[in-house]
Amino acid sequence: MEKHKCGWCIGNTLYENYHDKEWGVPVRDDRTLFEFLILECFQAGLSWITILKKRENFRAAFDNFDYEKIALYDENKKAQLLENAGIIRNKLKVNATITNAIAFMEVQQAYGSFSTYIWDFIDQEPIINTIKNYKEGPANTTLSDKISKDLKKRGFKFVGSTVVYAYMQAIGMVNDHEINCFRYSEV
C-alpha cells in the first residue's frame, strides 16, 4: 500500500524525493541553512521544481554553498555565474547571494551560528501546523513578516515574507505537511 503524501509533490519523482527526504526536516547545520536560503532567494518568482532541477548546478557554480568563498566573489566570478546556463542567470539574485553570504557570516559572529539566530525566533522548537490540504497552507505569516524584516535590517536581499515562509517550511521551522501525509508525524 502506498503512503499518502502532500498533494503538492505528487506526480513528479524529483518533487516526491525532496518531499520524502528533506522538506520540513529540522535543519541546524549552517551550511545547509545557507544553501536553502540561497535556493529560496533564487526561487522568488519561479517554481520550486525549477530550482530543484538546477540544484546540483547551483552547488557546483556556488562552491557547494561555501558562504566564506561566496563572500569573496569578484566581478570575474559574477560574470562567470551570469554566463552559466545551468543556474538562474539573474544579476540581482547573483549579487544578493554575495551580499547574503556576508550578512550570514555577520549573523554567525553575533549569535555564534546562523542556526541559533534563525531558530531563536521560535524558541528552537518547530511549529506544528494542522493543514488538511496543502492549498489551505499560508504563503506567509506574521512570524515570516517579522523574520523578513529582521533579515532585511541585517542587510539580506530577496528575503520577503513569502520567501522566508517557504524557507521556514524547507528547514523544518514549521511542519506544513498535510496531517494525513506519512511525513507529518515523522518530522
Residue pairs with C-beta under 8 A, 6 or more apart in sequence:
3 182
4 178
4 180
4 181
4 182
5 16
5 19
5 20
5 181
5 182
5 183
6 19
6 134
6 177
6 178
6 181
6 183
7 133
7 134
7 135
7 178
8 15
8 19
8 134
9 15
9 16
9 18
9 19
9 23
10 16
12 49
14 49
14 52
14 53
15 48
15 49
15 52
18 52
19 183
20 183
22 170
23 169
23 170
23 177
23 183
24 169
24 170
24 172
24 174
24 175
24 176
24 177
24 183
24 187
25 172
25 187
26 126
26 171
26 172
26 173
26 187
27 33
27 36
27 115
27 170
27 171
27 172
28 115
28 119
29 115
30 104
30 108
30 113
30 114
30 115
31 64
31 65
31 66
31 67
32 171
33 114
33 115
33 118
33 171
34 65
34 67
34 101
34 104
34 114
35 59
35 65
36 167
36 170
36 171
37 100
37 104
37 159
37 167
38 58
38 62
38 65
38 97
38 100
39 51
39 55
39 58
39 170
40 163
40 164
40 166
40 167
40 170
41 93
41 96
41 97
41 100
41 157
41 158
41 159
41 163
42 51
42 58
42 87
42 88
42 90
42 93
42 97
42 158
43 50
43 51
43 163
43 166
44 93
44 158
44 160
44 162
44 163
46 88
48 166
50 88
51 58
51 88
54 86
54 87
54 88
57 84
57 86
57 87
58 65
58 86
58 87
59 65
60 86
61 80
61 81
61 84
61 86
61 87
62 70
62 81
62 87
62 97
63 69
63 70
67 101
67 104
67 105
68 101
68 105
70 97
70 98
70 101
71 98
71 101
71 102
71 105
73 81
73 98
78 91
78 94
78 95
78 98
81 87
81 89
81 94
82 89
82 91
82 94
83 89
92 157
92 158
93 158
95 157
96 156
96 157
96 158
99 155
99 156
99 157
100 156
100 157
100 158
100 159
102 155
103 151
103 154
103 155
103 156
104 114
104 156
106 154
106 155
107 114
107 117
107 154
108 114
108 117
110 117
111 117
111 120
118 147
118 171
118 173
119 173
121 143
121 146
121 147
121 173
122 143
122 173
126 172
126 173
126 174
126 175
126 187
127 143
127 173
127 174
127 175
128 174
128 175
129 137
129 174
129 175
129 176
130 179
131 137
131 176
131 177
131 178
131 179
132 178
132 179
132 180
133 178
134 176
134 178
137 176
138 165
139 162
139 165
140 161
140 162
140 164
140 165
141 161
141 165
143 168
144 161
144 162
144 164
144 165
144 168
145 161
147 164
147 168
148 159
148 160
148 161
148 163
148 164
151 159
151 164
152 159
165 174
167 173
168 174
169 176
172 187
175 184
175 187
177 183
177 184
177 187
178 184
